[in-house]
Amino acid sequence: MGCVPSFCKAMEMHITQAPNSRPPIDVDAMSKRLPLYQPRMRLPLYNCAVNVFTASNDRDAGKVVIHLFPDLGADAHAQVAEEHRLAHEVLLAAYNVEVDAAFMRNVGRLPTVGDYKVSAVWRDEFPEDDKDLLRGLAHRAYEHRDVSRAHAVAAASVRRRRRRS
């Protein structure tokens, strides 16, 4: 997914809003790392192998992350979790900007709660380009959220293991 102007603008606004509290984050580079989380593994109580995105809860996703990255310490997991959390915020902000823009282009007004009809794309009447962009931003944002949560759980688990030994 290329960088669309409104996405870049939203990312710039996000970073410049609180320059001291948030480090700049390269969302495109972070998104290229998401395939690292696709390998599946078997876990107890599942009928099939799962990955970070298909685990039914954050705890199981954390187990998958620990299995995928056995050499990462608790601090490294926490840092990766924070980076993905920031990427999620940036993409969600870009998604909200694009929703407003799509409504202005196609309906001539800003969206209301009653306008939400189709998951992530809001309206089936929107052109395919708008729907593809909205769907892509929403999916990518929540992939980063899932990875962030998994790394946060992994950080806590690694810390507990270190204390026990």
C-alpha positions in Angstrom: 0.0 0.0 0.0 1.6 3.3 -1.1 1.5 6.4 1.0 -1.5 8.4 0.0 -1.3 12.2 0.6 -4.0 12.2 3.4 -2.3 9.3 5.1 1.0 11.2 5.1 -0.7 14.3 6.4 -2.4 12.4 9.2 0.9 10.8 10.2 2.6 14.3 10.2 -0.2 15.7 12.3 0.1 12.8 14.7 3.8 13.2 15.1 3.8 17.0 15.4 0.9 17.1 17.9 3.1 15.9 20.8 6.8 16.0 19.6 8.2 15.3 23.0 6.0 12.4 24.0 6.0 10.4 20.7 9.0 9.4 18.6 8.6 9.5 14.9 7.5 6.1 13.5 7.8 4.7 10.0 4.5 2.9 9.6 5.4 1.6 6.1 8.5 0.0 7.5 6.6 -1.4 10.4 3.9 -2.8 8.1 6.5 -4.6 6.1 7.4 -6.6 9.2 3.9 -7.9 9.7 4.5 -11.1 7.7 6.9 -12.1 10.4 3.9 -12.8 12.5 2.1 -15.2 10.0 3.8 -18.5 10.9 1.4 -20.8 12.7 2.0 -23.1 15.7 0.0 -25.6 17.6 -1.4 -24.5 21.0 -3.4 -26.6 23.5 -7.2 -26.3 23.2 -7.1 -25.3 19.5 -8.2 -27.6 16.7 -5.7 -26.0 14.2 -2.5 -24.1 14.2 -2.8 -20.4 15.1 -0.7 -17.3 14.6 -0.8 -13.9 16.2 -3.8 -12.8 14.2 -5.9 -15.9 14.6 -5.3 -16.6 18.3 -8.6 -16.2 20.2 -7.0 -14.0 23.0 -4.0 -11.9 23.7 -2.4 -14.4 26.0 -2.3 -17.1 23.3 -1.0 -14.5 20.8 1.8 -13.7 23.3 2.7 -17.4 23.4 3.0 -17.4 19.7 5.2 -14.2 19.8 7.5 -15.8 22.4 7.8 -18.9 20.2 8.6 -16.8 17.1 11.1 -14.6 18.9 12.7 -16.7 21.6 15.8 -14.4 22.0 13.9 -11.2 22.7 13.9 -10.0 26.3 11.1 -8.3 28.2 12.3 -4.8 27.4 12.6 -5.6 23.7 9.1 -7.0 23.6 7.8 -3.9 25.4 9.6 -1.6 22.9 8.2 -3.5 19.9 4.7 -3.4 21.6 5.0 0.4 21.9 6.1 0.8 18.3 3.2 -1.2 17.0 0.8 0.7 19.3 2.0 3.9 17.8 1.6 2.5 14.3 -2.0 1.5 15.2 -2.8 5.0 16.4 -1.3 6.6 13.2 -3.2 4.2 10.9 -6.4 4.7 12.8 -6.0 8.5 12.5 -5.4 8.1 8.8 -8.5 5.8 8.5 -10.7 8.5 10.2 -9.4 11.2 7.9 -10.1 9.0 4.9 -13.6 8.1 6.1 -14.4 11.9 6.4 -12.9 12.5 2.9 -14.8 9.6 1.3 -18.1 10.9 2.8 -17.4 14.4 1.6 -16.6 13.2 -1.9 -19.5 10.8 -2.2 -22.3 12.0 0.1 -21.4 15.7 0.5 -21.3 15.7 4.3 -19.5 14.2 7.3 -20.6 10.7 8.5 -22.9 10.1 11.4 -23.3 6.9 13.5 -26.3 5.8 11.4 -24.2 5.9 8.2 -22.1 2.9 9.3 -23.5 0.0 7.2 -20.6 -2.2 6.1 -17.6 -3.2 8.2 -14.6 -0.9 7.7 -15.9 0.6 4.5 -19.1 2.3 5.9 -21.2 2.3 2.7 -21.5 -0.3 -0.1 -22.3 2.6 -2.5 -18.8 4.0 -2.2 -16.5 3.5 -5.2 -14.2 0.5 -5.1 -11.1 2.7 -4.7 -12.5 4.3 -1.6 -13.6 0.9 -0.2 -10.2 -0.7 -0.9 -8.4 2.2 0.8 -10.6 2.2 3.9 -10.5 -1.6 4.2 -6.7 -1.6 3.8 -6.2 1.1 6.5 -8.6 -0.6 8.9 -7.1 -4.0 8.5 -3.5 -2.8 8.8 -4.4 -0.7 11.9 -5.9 -3.7 13.7 -3.0 -6.0 12.7 -0.6 -3.6 14.4 -2.9 -3.5 17.4 -2.9 -7.3 17.6 0.9 -7.5 17.4 1.2 -4.7 20.0 -1.0 -6.6 22.5 0.8 -9.9 21.8 4.2 -8.3 22.5 2.9 -6.6 25.6 1.7 -10.0 27.0 5.0 -11.6 25.9 7.0 -8.8 27.8 5.0 -9.5 31.0 5.4 -13.3 30.6 9.2 -13.0 30.0 9.5 -10.8 33.1 7.6 -13.3 35.2 9.8 -16.2 34.0 12.9 -14.2 34.8 11.7 -13.5 38.4 11.0 -17.2 39.0 14.4 -18.3 37.9 
